[in-house]
Amino acid sequence: MRHNQHLKSISVYVPIEKVEANLSEIGFQCVGSSTIVADGKFWKKMLYVNKEETISVSEEIGDAYPKDPIITICGSKYTISSIIEGVKN
């Protein structure tokens, strides 16, 4: 049975390594990455999956500091809450 999916995009002010560790901890695996151009900036975009849920993480490439990864979540409310809480801690 497929649960209701929700879409949420959040900007997090933590290192990308913390985001990746949190996703791994709750069972997501990286299935691919690519470089894209959006808003005149270069971004590394990574795709994570866990069963029927999908997480996209974008990190700006360049000299900008601090880095501000953006997480776009298509998943259950539980997954969205888990990720938000996980990157805050």
PDB file with SEQRES, HELIX, SHEET and CRYST1 records, atoms N, CA, C and O in Angstrom:
SEQRES   1 A   89  MET ARG HIS ASN GLN HIS LEU LYS SER ILE SER VAL TYR          
SEQRES   2 A   89  VAL PRO ILE GLU LYS VAL GLU ALA ASN LEU SER GLU ILE          
SEQRES   3 A   89  GLY PHE GLN CYS VAL GLY SER SER THR ILE VAL ALA ASP          
SEQRES   4 A   89  GLY LYS PHE TRP LYS LYS MET LEU TYR VAL ASN LYS GLU          
SEQRES   5 A   89  GLU THR ILE SER VAL SER GLU GLU ILE GLY ASP ALA TYR          
SEQRES   6 A   89  PRO LYS ASP PRO ILE ILE THR ILE CYS GLY SER LYS TYR          
SEQRES   7 A   89  THR ILE SER SER ILE ILE GLU GLY VAL LYS ASN                  
HELIX    1 AA1 ILE A   16  GLU A   25  1                                  10    
HELIX    2 AA2 LYS A   77  LYS A   88  1                                  12    
SHEET    1 AA1 5 HIS A   6  SER A  11  0                                        
SHEET    2 AA1 5 ILE A  70  GLY A  75 -1                                        
SHEET    3 AA1 5 GLU A  53  ILE A  61 -1                                        
SHEET    4 AA1 5 LYS A  41  ASN A  50 -1                                        
SHEET    5 AA1 5 GLN A  29  ALA A  38 -1                                        
CRYST1    1.000    1.000    1.000  90.00  90.00  90.00 P 1           1          
ATOM      1  N   MET A   1       0.833  -1.173   0.000  1.00  0.00           N  
ATOM      2  CA  MET A   1       0.000   0.000   0.000  1.00  0.00           C  
ATOM      3  C   MET A   1       0.885   1.246   0.000  1.00  0.00           C  
ATOM      4  O   MET A   1       1.812   1.359   0.803  1.00  0.00           O  
ATOM      5  N   ARG A   2       0.595   2.165  -0.895  1.00  0.00           N  
ATOM      6  CA  ARG A   2       1.378   3.383  -1.001  1.00  0.00           C  
ATOM      7  C   ARG A   2       0.801   4.460  -0.083  1.00  0.00           C  
ATOM      8  O   ARG A   2      -0.400   4.727  -0.104  1.00  0.00           O  
ATOM      9  N   HIS A   3       1.668   5.074   0.722  1.00  0.00           N  
ATOM     10  CA  HIS A   3       1.251   6.142   1.624  1.00  0.00           C  
ATOM     11  C   HIS A   3       1.147   7.452   0.856  1.00  0.00           C  
ATOM     12  O   HIS A   3       1.743   7.601  -0.211  1.00  0.00           O  
ATOM     13  N   ASN A   4       0.390   8.402   1.400  1.00  0.00           N  
ATOM     14  CA  ASN A   4       0.297   9.712   0.780  1.00  0.00           C  
ATOM     15  C   ASN A   4       1.677  10.346   0.713  1.00  0.00           C  
ATOM     16  O   ASN A   4       2.418  10.351   1.695  1.00  0.00           O  
ATOM     17  N   GLN A   5       2.010  10.874  -0.442  1.00  0.00           N  
ATOM     18  CA  GLN A   5       3.297  11.525  -0.643  1.00  0.00           C  
ATOM     19  C   GLN A   5       3.101  13.039  -0.581  1.00  0.00           C  
ATOM     20  O   GLN A   5       2.089  13.562  -1.048  1.00  0.00           O  
ATOM     21  N   HIS A   6       4.066  13.727  -0.007  1.00  0.00           N  
ATOM     22  CA  HIS A   6       4.046  15.179   0.096  1.00  0.00           C  
ATOM     23  C   HIS A   6       5.346  15.699  -0.485  1.00  0.00           C  
ATOM     24  O   HIS A   6       6.360  15.002  -0.473  1.00  0.00           O  
ATOM     25  N   LEU A   7       5.321  16.916  -0.992  1.00  0.00           N  
ATOM     26  CA  LEU A   7       6.518  17.539  -1.550  1.00  0.00           C  
ATOM     27  C   LEU A   7       6.894  18.725  -0.676  1.00  0.00           C  
ATOM     28  O   LEU A   7       6.064  19.589  -0.393  1.00  0.00           O  
ATOM     29  N   LYS A   8       8.153  18.760  -0.249  1.00  0.00           N  
ATOM     30  CA  LYS A   8       8.629  19.860   0.587  1.00  0.00           C  
ATOM     31  C   LYS A   8      10.061  20.160   0.201  1.00  0.00           C  
ATOM     32  O   LYS A   8      10.870  19.248   0.034  1.00  0.00           O  
ATOM     33  N   SER A   9      10.371  21.421   0.061  1.00  0.00           N  
ATOM     34  CA  SER A   9      11.727  21.848  -0.237  1.00  0.00           C  
ATOM     35  C   SER A   9      12.198  22.737   0.904  1.00  0.00           C  
ATOM     36  O   SER A   9      11.535  23.715   1.250  1.00  0.00           O  
ATOM     37  N   ILE A  10      13.346  22.396   1.489  1.00  0.00           N  
ATOM     38  CA  ILE A  10      13.867  23.172   2.610  1.00  0.00           C  
ATOM     39  C   ILE A  10      15.330  23.522   2.360  1.00  0.00           C  
ATOM     40  O   ILE A  10      16.066  22.769   1.722  1.00  0.00           O  
ATOM     41  N   SER A  11      15.722  24.652   2.862  1.00  0.00           N  
ATOM     42  CA  SER A  11      17.103  25.090   2.809  1.00  0.00           C  
ATOM     43  C   SER A  11      17.693  24.855   4.189  1.00  0.00           C  
ATOM     44  O   SER A  11      17.152  25.339   5.183  1.00  0.00           O  
ATOM     45  N   VAL A  12      18.783  24.127   4.262  1.00  0.00           N  
ATOM     46  CA  VAL A  12      19.380  23.805   5.555  1.00  0.00           C  
ATOM     47  C   VAL A  12      20.746  24.471   5.671  1.00  0.00           C  
ATOM     48  O   VAL A  12      21.482  24.577   4.689  1.00  0.00           O  
ATOM     49  N   TYR A  13      21.070  24.908   6.850  1.00  0.00           N  
ATOM     50  CA  TYR A  13      22.336  25.596   7.079  1.00  0.00           C  
ATOM     51  C   TYR A  13      23.299  24.690   7.826  1.00  0.00           C  
ATOM     52  O   TYR A  13      23.837  25.062   8.869  1.00  0.00           O  
ATOM     53  N   VAL A  14      23.508  23.507   7.288  1.00  0.00           N  
ATOM     54  CA  VAL A  14      24.437  22.539   7.862  1.00  0.00           C  
ATOM     55  C   VAL A  14      25.296  21.992   6.733  1.00  0.00           C  
ATOM     56  O   VAL A  14      24.898  22.064   5.570  1.00  0.00           O  
ATOM     57  N   PRO A  15      26.462  21.448   7.048  1.00  0.00           N  
ATOM     58  CA  PRO A  15      27.314  20.881   6.002  1.00  0.00           C  
ATOM     59  C   PRO A  15      26.617  19.722   5.280  1.00  0.00           C  
ATOM     60  O   PRO A  15      25.816  18.997   5.869  1.00  0.00           O  
ATOM     61  N   ILE A  16      26.937  19.569   4.007  1.00  0.00           N  
ATOM     62  CA  ILE A  16      26.339  18.510   3.194  1.00  0.00           C  
ATOM     63  C   ILE A  16      26.619  17.140   3.794  1.00  0.00           C  
ATOM     64  O   ILE A  16      25.802  16.229   3.657  1.00  0.00           O  
ATOM     65  N   GLU A  17      27.758  16.980   4.455  1.00  0.00           N  
ATOM     66  CA  GLU A  17      28.106  15.696   5.070  1.00  0.00           C  
ATOM     67  C   GLU A  17      27.094  15.305   6.144  1.00  0.00           C  
ATOM     68  O   GLU A  17      26.767  14.127   6.291  1.00  0.00           O  
ATOM     69  N   LYS A  18      26.602  16.279   6.888  1.00  0.00           N  
ATOM     70  CA  LYS A  18      25.602  16.001   7.917  1.00  0.00           C  
ATOM     71  C   LYS A  18      24.282  15.571   7.284  1.00  0.00           C  
ATOM     72  O   LYS A  18      23.611  14.666   7.781  1.00  0.00           O  
ATOM     73  N   VAL A  19      23.920  16.222   6.194  1.00  0.00           N  
ATOM     74  CA  VAL A  19      22.694  15.853   5.473  1.00  0.00           C  
ATOM     75  C   VAL A  19      22.808  14.423   4.962  1.00  0.00           C  
ATOM     76  O   VAL A  19      21.892  13.621   5.142  1.00  0.00           O  
ATOM     77  N   GLU A  20      23.934  14.103   4.323  1.00  0.00           N  
ATOM     78  CA  GLU A  20      24.142  12.760   3.776  1.00  0.00           C  
ATOM     79  C   GLU A  20      24.139  11.703   4.877  1.00  0.00           C  
ATOM     80  O   GLU A  20      23.568  10.627   4.696  1.00  0.00           O  
ATOM     81  N   ALA A  21      24.767  11.992   6.011  1.00  0.00           N  
ATOM     82  CA  ALA A  21      24.795  11.044   7.127  1.00  0.00           C  
ATOM     83  C   ALA A  21      23.392  10.805   7.657  1.00  0.00           C  
ATOM     84  O   ALA A  21      23.030   9.671   7.970  1.00  0.00           O  
ATOM     85  N   ASN A  22      22.597  11.866   7.762  1.00  0.00           N  
ATOM     86  CA  ASN A  22      21.223  11.737   8.248  1.00  0.00           C  
ATOM     87  C   ASN A  22      20.389  10.884   7.295  1.00  0.00           C  
ATOM     88  O   ASN A  22      19.623  10.029   7.738  1.00  0.00           O  
ATOM     89  N   LEU A  23      20.531  11.109   6.008  1.00  0.00           N  
ATOM     90  CA  LEU A  23      19.770  10.323   5.035  1.00  0.00           C  
ATOM     91  C   LEU A  23      20.160   8.848   5.100  1.00  0.00           C  
ATOM     92  O   LEU A  23      19.297   7.972   5.041  1.00  0.00           O  
ATOM     93  N   SER A  24      21.445   8.578   5.219  1.00  0.00           N  
ATOM     94  CA  SER A  24      21.920   7.199   5.325  1.00  0.00           C  
ATOM     95  C   SER A  24      21.389   6.538   6.589  1.00  0.00           C  
ATOM     96  O   SER A  24      20.995   5.371   6.572  1.00  0.00           O  
ATOM     97  N   GLU A  25      21.382   7.285   7.678  1.00  0.00           N  
ATOM     98  CA  GLU A  25      20.929   6.763   8.971  1.00  0.00           C  
ATOM     99  C   GLU A  25      19.464   6.327   8.932  1.00  0.00           C  
ATOM    100  O   GLU A  25      19.084   5.371   9.609  1.00  0.00           O  
ATOM    101  N   ILE A  26      18.645   7.020   8.148  1.00  0.00           N  
ATOM    102  CA  ILE A  26      17.225   6.652   8.103  1.00  0.00           C  
ATOM    103  C   ILE A  26      16.893   5.776   6.890  1.00  0.00           C  
ATOM    104  O   ILE A  26      15.723   5.584   6.556  1.00  0.00           O  
ATOM    105  N   GLY A  27      17.938   5.246   6.233  1.00  0.00           N  
ATOM    106  CA  GLY A  27      17.728   4.214   5.231  1.00  0.00           C  
ATOM    107  C   GLY A  27      17.698   4.633   3.772  1.00  0.00           C  
ATOM    108  O   GLY A  27      17.265   3.854   2.923  1.00  0.00           O  
ATOM    109  N   PHE A  28      18.147   5.847   3.457  1.00  0.00           N  
ATOM    110  CA  PHE A  28      18.180   6.279   2.064  1.00  0.00           C  
ATOM    111  C   PHE A  28      19.533   5.968   1.453  1.00  0.00           C  
ATOM    112  O   PHE A  28      20.555   6.002   2.138  1.00  0.00           O  
ATOM    113  N   GLN A  29      19.536   5.663   0.153  1.00  0.00           N  
ATOM    114  CA  GLN A  29      20.763   5.391  -0.574  1.00  0.00           C  
ATOM    115  C   GLN A  29      20.861   6.333  -1.762  1.00  0.00           C  
ATOM    116  O   GLN A  29      19.870   6.604  -2.440  1.00  0.00           O  
ATOM    117  N   CYS A  30      22.068   6.826  -2.005  1.00  0.00           N  
ATOM    118  CA  CYS A  30      22.301   7.693  -3.156  1.00  0.00           C  
ATOM    119  C   CYS A  30      22.323   6.824  -4.409  1.00  0.00           C  
ATOM    120  O   CYS A  30      23.070   5.849  -4.487  1.00  0.00           O  
ATOM    121  N   VAL A  31      21.496   7.187  -5.386  1.00  0.00           N  
ATOM    122  CA  VAL A  31      21.425   6.402  -6.624  1.00  0.00           C  
ATOM    123  C   VAL A  31      21.979   7.155  -7.823  1.00  0.00           C  
ATOM    124  O   VAL A  31      22.018   6.610  -8.926  1.00  0.00           O  
ATOM    125  N   GLY A  32      22.403   8.386  -7.631  1.00  0.00           N  
ATOM    126  CA  GLY A  32      22.985   9.132  -8.738  1.00  0.00           C  
ATOM    127  C   GLY A  32      23.188  10.589  -8.402  1.00  0.00           C  
ATOM    128  O   GLY A  32      22.595  11.123  -7.465  1.00  0.00           O  
ATOM    129  N   SER A  33      24.047  11.227  -9.194  1.00  0.00           N  
ATOM    130  CA  SER A  33      24.267  12.658  -9.025  1.00  0.00           C  
ATOM    131  C   SER A  33      24.615  13.269 -10.372  1.00  0.00           C  
ATOM    132  O   SER A  33      25.074  12.580 -11.282  1.00  0.00           O  
ATOM    133  N   SER A  34      24.390  14.566 -10.485  1.00  0.00           N  
ATOM    134  CA  SER A  34      24.719  15.280 -11.716  1.00  0.00           C  
ATOM    135  C   SER A  34      24.984  16.735 -11.376  1.00  0.00           C  
ATOM    136  O   SER A  34      24.661  17.204 -10.285  1.00  0.00           O  
ATOM    137  N   THR A  35      25.574  17.435 -12.324  1.00  0.00           N  
ATOM    138  CA  THR A  35      25.807  18.868 -12.179  1.00  0.00           C  
ATOM    139  C   THR A  35      24.798  19.589 -13.057  1.00  0.00           C  
ATOM    140  O   THR A  35      24.626  19.252 -14.228  1.00  0.00           O  
ATOM    141  N   ILE A  36      24.133  20.582 -12.482  1.00  0.00           N  
ATOM    142  CA  ILE A  36      23.140  21.353 -13.229  1.00  0.00           C  
ATOM    143  C   ILE A  36      23.442  22.839 -13.070  1.00  0.00           C  
ATOM    144  O   ILE A  36      24.184  23.249 -12.177  1.00  0.00           O  
ATOM    145  N   VAL A  37      22.847  23.638 -13.960  1.00  0.00           N  
ATOM    146  CA  VAL A  37      22.948  25.094 -13.868  1.00  0.00           C  
ATOM    147  C   VAL A  37      21.540  25.624 -13.650  1.00  0.00           C  
ATOM    148  O   VAL A  37      20.626  25.326 -14.418  1.00  0.00           O  
ATOM    149  N   ALA A  38      21.375  26.417 -12.591  1.00  0.00           N  
ATOM    150  CA  ALA A  38      20.081  27.032 -12.287  1.00  0.00           C  
ATOM    151  C   ALA A  38      20.342  28.362 -11.605  1.00  0.00           C  
ATOM    152  O   ALA A  38      21.245  28.470 -10.777  1.00  0.00           O  
ATOM    153  N   ASP A  39      19.571  29.359 -11.942  1.00  0.00           N  
ATOM    154  CA  ASP A  39      19.711  30.692 -11.360  1.00  0.00           C  
ATOM    155  C   ASP A  39      21.129  31.241 -11.516  1.00  0.00           C  
ATOM    156  O   ASP A  39      21.627  31.948 -10.640  1.00  0.00           O  
ATOM    157  N   GLY A  40      21.770  30.913 -12.629  1.00  0.00           N  
ATOM    158  CA  GLY A  40      23.115  31.413 -12.886  1.00  0.00           C  
ATOM    159  C   GLY A  40      24.184  30.802 -12.008  1.00  0.00           C  
ATOM    160  O   GLY A  40      25.291  31.334 -11.931  1.00  0.00           O  
ATOM    161  N   LYS A  41      23.884  29.692 -11.339  1.00  0.00           N  
ATOM    162  CA  LYS A  41      24.835  29.027 -10.457  1.00  0.00           C  
ATOM    163  C   LYS A  41      24.953  27.562 -10.854  1.00  0.00           C  
ATOM    164  O   LYS A  41      24.042  26.996 -11.459  1.00  0.00           O  
ATOM    165  N   PHE A  42      26.072  26.962 -10.512  1.00  0.00           N  
ATOM    166  CA  PHE A  42      26.265  25.535 -10.712  1.00  0.00           C  
ATOM    167  C   PHE A  42      25.878  24.810  -9.427  1.00  0.00           C  
ATOM    168  O   PHE A  42      26.211  25.251  -8.327  1.00  0.00           O  
ATOM    169  N   TRP A  43      25.176  23.698  -9.579  1.00  0.00           N  
ATOM    170  CA  TRP A  43      24.719  22.910  -8.443  1.00  0.00           C  
ATOM    171  C   TRP A  43      25.070  21.447  -8.667  1.00  0.00           C  
ATOM    172  O   TRP A  43      25.000  20.949  -9.791  1.00  0.00           O  
ATOM    173  N   LYS A  44      25.444  20.766  -7.603  1.00  0.00           N  
ATOM    174  CA  LYS A  44      25.568  19.309  -7.614  1.00  0.00           C  
ATOM    175  C   LYS A  44      24.250  18.787  -7.074  1.00  0.00           C  
ATOM    176  O   LYS A  44      23.862  19.122  -5.954  1.00  0.00           O  
ATOM    177  N   LYS A  45      23.560  17.975  -7.852  1.00  0.00           N  
ATOM    178  CA  LYS A  45      22.259  17.448  -7.446  1.00  0.00           C  
ATOM    179  C   LYS A  45      22.392  15.938  -7.251  1.00  0.00           C  
ATOM    180  O   LYS A  45      22.851  15.227  -8.145  1.00  0.00           O  
ATOM    181  N   MET A  46      21.984  15.455  -6.070  1.00  0.00           N  
ATOM    182  CA  MET A  46      22.078  14.033  -5.744  1.00  0.00           C  
ATOM    183  C   MET A  46      20.681  13.484  -5.489  1.00  0.00           C  
ATOM    184  O   MET A  46      19.838  14.164  -4.904  1.00  0.00           O  
ATOM    185  N   LEU A  47      20.443  12.275  -5.922  1.00  0.00           N  
ATOM    186  CA  LEU A  47      19.135  11.645  -5.765  1.00  0.00           C  
ATOM    187  C   LEU A  47      19.258  10.462  -4.810  1.00  0.00           C  
ATOM    188  O   LEU A  47      20.092   9.578  -5.003  1.00  0.00           O  
ATOM    189  N   TYR A  48      18.419  10.457  -3.782  1.00  0.00           N  
ATOM    190  CA  TYR A  48      18.379   9.391  -2.779  1.00  0.00           C  
ATOM    191  C   TYR A  48      17.016   8.726  -2.816  1.00  0.00           C  
ATOM    192  O   TYR A  48      16.000   9.396  -3.005  1.00  0.00           O  
ATOM    193  N   VAL A  49      16.988   7.411  -2.636  1.00  0.00           N  
ATOM    194  CA  VAL A  49      15.715   6.695  -2.611  1.00  0.00           C  
ATOM    195  C   VAL A  49      15.669   5.748  -1.419  1.00  0.00           C  
ATOM    196  O   VAL A  49      16.690   5.276  -0.919  1.00  0.00           O  
ATOM    197  N   ASN A  50      14.432   5.491  -0.987  1.00  0.00           N  
ATOM    198  CA  ASN A  50      14.152   4.550   0.081  1.00  0.00           C  
ATOM    199  C   ASN A  50      12.763   4.000  -0.210  1.00  0.00           C  
ATOM    200  O   ASN A  50      11.766   4.672   0.054  1.00  0.00           O  
ATOM    201  N   LYS A  51      12.687   2.808  -0.742  1.00  0.00           N  
ATOM    202  CA  LYS A  51      11.413   2.200  -1.117  1.00  0.00           C  
ATOM    203  C   LYS A  51      10.700   3.099  -2.115  1.00  0.00           C  
ATOM    204  O   LYS A  51      11.166   3.248  -3.244  1.00  0.00           O  
ATOM    205  N   GLU A  52       9.582   3.703  -1.727  1.00  0.00           N  
ATOM    206  CA  GLU A  52       8.811   4.529  -2.655  1.00  0.00           C  
ATOM    207  C   GLU A  52       9.064   6.017  -2.487  1.00  0.00           C  
ATOM    208  O   GLU A  52       8.425   6.829  -3.156  1.00  0.00           O  
ATOM    209  N   GLU A  53       9.980   6.387  -1.608  1.00  0.00           N  
ATOM    210  CA  GLU A  53      10.220   7.798  -1.338  1.00  0.00           C  
ATOM    211  C   GLU A  53      11.491   8.272  -2.032  1.00  0.00           C  
ATOM    212  O   GLU A  53      12.433   7.503  -2.222  1.00  0.00           O  
ATOM    213  N   THR A  54      11.504   9.542  -2.406  1.00  0.00           N  
ATOM    214  CA  THR A  54      12.617  10.121  -3.138  1.00  0.00           C  
ATOM    215  C   THR A  54      13.056  11.419  -2.473  1.00  0.00           C  
ATOM    216  O   THR A  54      12.229  12.249  -2.096  1.00  0.00           O  
ATOM    217  N   ILE A  55      14.363  11.583  -2.336  1.00  0.00           N  
ATOM    218  CA  ILE A  55      14.937  12.796  -1.766  1.00  0.00           C  
ATOM    219  C   ILE A  55      15.942  13.336  -2.777  1.00  0.00           C  
ATOM    220  O   ILE A  55      16.776  12.590  -3.289  1.00  0.00           O  
ATOM    221  N   SER A  56      15.862  14.616  -3.058  1.00  0.00           N  
ATOM    222  CA  SER A  56      16.824  15.275  -3.922  1.00  0.00           C  
ATOM    223  C   SER A  56      17.575  16.297  -3.075  1.00  0.00           C  
ATOM    224  O   SER A  56      16.962  17.112  -2.385  1.00  0.00           O  
ATOM    225  N   VAL A  57      18.906  16.248  -3.131  1.00  0.00           N  
ATOM    226  CA  VAL A  57      19.723  17.192  -2.379  1.00  0.00           C  
ATOM    227  C   VAL A  57      20.557  17.977  -3.385  1.00  0.00           C  
ATOM    228  O   VAL A  57      21.266  17.393  -4.204  1.00  0.00           O  
ATOM    229  N   SER A  58      20.467  19.296  -3.320  1.00  0.00           N  
ATOM    230  CA  SER A  58      21.249  20.158  -4.207  1.00  0.00           C  
ATOM    231  C   SER A  58      22.222  20.978  -3.383  1.00  0.00           C  
ATOM    232  O   SER A  58      21.851  21.577  -2.373  1.00  0.00           O  
ATOM    233  N   GLU A  59      23.474  20.996  -3.826  1.00  0.00           N  
ATOM    234  CA  GLU A  59      24.487  21.794  -3.144  1.00  0.00           C  
ATOM    235  C   GLU A  59      25.136  22.704  -4.167  1.00  0.00           C  
ATOM    236  O   GLU A  59      25.544  22.252  -5.237  1.00  0.00           O  
ATOM    237  N   GLU A  60      25.234  23.996  -3.841  1.00  0.00           N  
ATOM    238  CA  GLU A  60      25.859  24.947  -4.760  1.00  0.00           C  
ATOM    239  C   GLU A  60      27.344  24.637  -4.881  1.00  0.00           C  
ATOM    240  O   GLU A  60      28.025  24.389  -3.886  1.00  0.00           O  
ATOM    241  N   ILE A  61      27.832  24.658  -6.116  1.00  0.00           N  
ATOM    242  CA  ILE A  61      29.251  24.434  -6.380  1.00  0.00           C  
ATOM    243  C   ILE A  61      29.888  25.805  -6.573  1.00  0.00           C  
ATOM    244  O   ILE A  61      29.379  26.632  -7.330  1.00  0.00           O  
ATOM    245  N   GLY A  62      30.977  26.037  -5.902  1.00  0.00           N  
ATOM    246  CA  GLY A  62      31.664  27.314  -6.056  1.00  0.00           C  
ATOM    247  C   GLY A  62      32.241  27.787  -4.747  1.00  0.00           C  
ATOM    248  O   GLY A  62      32.382  27.023  -3.793  1.00  0.00           O  
ATOM    249  N   ASP A  63      32.571  29.064  -4.719  1.00  0.00           N  
ATOM    250  CA  ASP A  63      33.241  29.632  -3.561  1.00  0.00           C  
ATOM    251  C   ASP A  63      32.290  30.186  -2.517  1.00  0.00           C  
ATOM    252  O   ASP A  63      32.736  30.720  -1.501  1.00  0.00           O  
ATOM    253  N   ALA A  64      31.000  30.072  -2.743  1.00  0.00           N  
ATOM    254  CA  ALA A  64      30.030  30.616  -1.790  1.00  0.00           C  
ATOM    255  C   ALA A  64      30.204  29.960  -0.423  1.00  0.00           C  
ATOM    256  O   ALA A  64      30.366  28.743  -0.328  1.00  0.00           O  
ATOM    257  N   TYR A  65      30.170  30.760   0.621  1.00  0.00           N  
ATOM    258  CA  TYR A  65      30.263  30.225   1.971  1.00  0.00           C  
ATOM    259  C   TYR A  65      29.387  31.077   2.866  1.00  0.00           C  
ATOM    260  O   TYR A  65      29.422  32.297   2.705  1.00  0.00           O  
ATOM    261  N   PRO A  66      28.620  30.560   3.778  1.00  0.00           N  
ATOM    262  CA  PRO A  66      28.532  29.122   4.033  1.00  0.00           C  
ATOM    263  C   PRO A  66      27.696  28.419   2.973  1.00  0.00           C  
ATOM    264  O   PRO A  66      26.831  29.023   2.337  1.00  0.00           O  
ATOM    265  N   LYS A  67      27.969  27.148   2.798  1.00  0.00           N  
ATOM    266  CA  LYS A  67      27.192  26.342   1.868  1.00  0.00           C  
ATOM    267  C   LYS A  67      25.773  26.205   2.400  1.00  0.00           C  
ATOM    268  O   LYS A  67      25.560  26.165   3.611  1.00  0.00           O  
ATOM    269  N   ASP A  68      24.830  26.134   1.517  1.00  0.00           N  
ATOM    270  CA  ASP A  68      23.420  26.103   1.901  1.00  0.00           C  
ATOM    271  C   ASP A  68      22.717  25.012   1.112  1.00  0.00           C  
ATOM    272  O   ASP A  68      21.999  25.315   0.158  1.00  0.00           O  
ATOM    273  N   PRO A  69      22.906  23.732   1.488  1.00  0.00           N  
ATOM    274  CA  PRO A  69      22.245  22.663   0.736  1.00  0.00           C  
ATOM    275  C   PRO A  69      20.722  22.824   0.751  1.00  0.00           C  
ATOM    276  O   PRO A  69      20.143  23.265   1.745  1.00  0.00           O  
ATOM    277  N   ILE A  70      20.098  22.468  -0.342  1.00  0.00           N  
ATOM    278  CA  ILE A  70      18.646  22.501  -0.441  1.00  0.00           C  
ATOM    279  C   ILE A  70      18.162  21.072  -0.601  1.00  0.00           C  
ATOM    280  O   ILE A  70      18.634  20.342  -1.472  1.00  0.00           O  
ATOM    281  N   ILE A  71      17.220  20.674   0.242  1.00  0.00           N  
ATOM    282  CA  ILE A  71      16.675  19.322   0.208  1.00  0.00           C  
ATOM    283  C   ILE A  71      15.247  19.405  -0.302  1.00  0.00           C  
ATOM    284  O   ILE A  71      14.429  20.149   0.238  1.00  0.00           O  
ATOM    285  N   THR A  72      14.950  18.641  -1.342  1.00  0.00           N  
ATOM    286  CA  THR A  72      13.581  18.532  -1.835  1.00  0.00           C  
ATOM    287  C   THR A  72      13.129  17.112  -1.561  1.00  0.00           C  
ATOM    288  O   THR A  72      13.749  16.155  -2.025  1.00  0.00           O  
ATOM    289  N   ILE A  73      12.045  16.975  -0.803  1.00  0.00           N  
ATOM    290  CA  ILE A  73      11.572  15.676  -0.343  1.00  0.00           C  
ATOM    291  C   ILE A  73      10.227  15.365  -0.974  1.00  0.00           C  
ATOM    292  O   ILE A  73       9.301  16.174  -0.915  1.00  0.00           O  
ATOM    293  N   CYS A  74      10.126  14.201  -1.571  1.00  0.00           N  
ATOM    294  CA  CYS A  74       8.836  13.670  -1.996  1.00  0.00           C  
ATOM    295  C   CYS A  74       8.658  12.400  -1.193  1.00  0.00           C  
ATOM    296  O   CYS A  74       9.179  11.344  -1.551  1.00  0.00           O  
ATOM    297  N   GLY A  75       7.915  12.513  -0.102  1.00  0.00           N  
ATOM    298  CA  GLY A  75       7.783  11.372   0.790  1.00  0.00           C  
ATOM    299  C   GLY A  75       6.690  11.588   1.808  1.00  0.00           C  
ATOM    300  O   GLY A  75       5.906  12.533   1.713  1.00  0.00           O  
ATOM    301  N   SER A  76       6.648  10.707   2.779  1.00  0.00           N  
ATOM    302  CA  SER A  76       5.609  10.760   3.813  1.00  0.00           C  
ATOM    303  C   SER A  76       5.901  11.894   4.795  1.00  0.00           C  
ATOM    304  O   SER A  76       7.027  12.386   4.875  1.00  0.00           O  
ATOM    305  N   LYS A  77       4.881  12.299   5.534  1.00  0.00           N  
ATOM    306  CA  LYS A  77       5.076  13.323   6.565  1.00  0.00           C  
ATOM    307  C   LYS A  77       6.100  12.857   7.585  1.00  0.00           C  
ATOM    308  O   LYS A  77       6.875  13.663   8.099  1.00  0.00           O  
ATOM    309  N   TYR A  78       6.112  11.555   7.884  1.00  0.00           N  
ATOM    310  CA  TYR A  78       7.068  11.003   8.838  1.00  0.00           C  
ATOM    311  C   TYR A  78       8.498  11.211   8.334  1.00  0.00           C  
ATOM    312  O   TYR A  78       9.366  11.645   9.091  1.00  0.00           O  
ATOM    313  N   THR A  79       8.744  10.903   7.059  1.00  0.00           N  
ATOM    314  CA  THR A  79      10.083  11.058   6.496  1.00  0.00           C  
ATOM    315  C   THR A  79      10.491  12.519   6.498  1.00  0.00           C  
ATOM    316  O   THR A  79      11.624  12.844   6.854  1.00  0.00           O  
ATOM    317  N   ILE A  80       9.592  13.401   6.107  1.00  0.00           N  
ATOM    318  CA  ILE A  80       9.890  14.832   6.092  1.00  0.00           C  
ATOM    319  C   ILE A  80      10.282  15.294   7.489  1.00  0.00           C  
ATOM    320  O   ILE A  80      11.289  15.983   7.654  1.00  0.00           O  
ATOM    321  N   SER A  81       9.497  14.922   8.494  1.00  0.00           N  
ATOM    322  CA  SER A  81       9.796  15.299   9.881  1.00  0.00           C  
ATOM    323  C   SER A  81      11.125  14.719  10.349  1.00  0.00           C  
ATOM    324  O   SER A  81      11.900  15.405  11.015  1.00  0.00           O  
ATOM    325  N   SER A  82      11.396  13.462  10.006  1.00  0.00           N  
ATOM    326  CA  SER A  82      12.641  12.805  10.419  1.00  0.00           C  
ATOM    327  C   SER A  82      13.857  13.513   9.855  1.00  0.00           C  
ATOM    328  O   SER A  82      14.855  13.694  10.552  1.00  0.00           O  
ATOM    329  N   ILE A  83      13.777  13.911   8.602  1.00  0.00           N  
ATOM    330  CA  ILE A  83      14.913  14.578   7.969  1.00  0.00           C  
ATOM    331  C   ILE A  83      15.117  15.960   8.568  1.00  0.00           C  
ATOM    332  O   ILE A  83      16.245  16.337   8.883  1.00  0.00           O  
ATOM    333  N   ILE A  84      14.054  16.708   8.726  1.00  0.00           N  
ATOM    334  CA  ILE A  84      14.163  18.048   9.302  1.00  0.00           C  
ATOM    335  C   ILE A  84      14.752  17.991  10.710  1.00  0.00           C  
ATOM    336  O   ILE A  84      15.637  18.778  11.044  1.00  0.00           O  
ATOM    337  N   GLU A  85      14.267  17.067  11.532  1.00  0.00           N  
ATOM    338  CA  GLU A  85      14.800  16.926  12.893  1.00  0.00           C  
ATOM    339  C   GLU A  85      16.238  16.433  12.872  1.00  0.00           C  
ATOM    340  O   GLU A  85      17.061  16.879  13.671  1.00  0.00           O  
ATOM    341  N   GLY A  86      16.543  15.511  11.957  1.00  0.00           N  
ATOM    342  CA  GLY A  86      17.897  14.950  11.883  1.00  0.00           C  
ATOM    343  C   GLY A  86      18.959  15.956  11.517  1.00  0.00           C  
ATOM    344  O   GLY A  86      20.074  15.882  12.034  1.00  0.00           O  
ATOM    345  N   VAL A  87      18.653  16.894  10.645  1.00  0.00           N  
ATOM    346  CA  VAL A  87      19.666  17.876  10.265  1.00  0.00           C  
ATOM    347  C   VAL A  87      19.769  19.013  11.272  1.00  0.00           C  
ATOM    348  O   VAL A  87      20.758  19.745  11.280  1.00  0.00           O  
ATOM    349  N   LYS A  88      18.751  19.169  12.128  1.00  0.00           N  
ATOM    350  CA  LYS A  88      18.804  20.198  13.171  1.00  0.00           C  
ATOM    351  C   LYS A  88      19.717  19.775  14.310  1.00  0.00           C  
ATOM    352  O   LYS A  88      20.373  20.614  14.928  1.00  0.00           O  
ATOM    353  N   ASN A  89      19.764  18.468  14.594  1.00  0.00           N  
ATOM    354  CA  ASN A  89      20.549  17.975  15.736  1.00  0.00           C  
ATOM    355  C   ASN A  89      22.003  17.881  15.419  1.00  0.00           C  
ATOM    356  O   ASN A  89      22.796  17.485  16.272  1.00  0.00           O  
TER     357      ASN A  89                                                      
END                                                                             
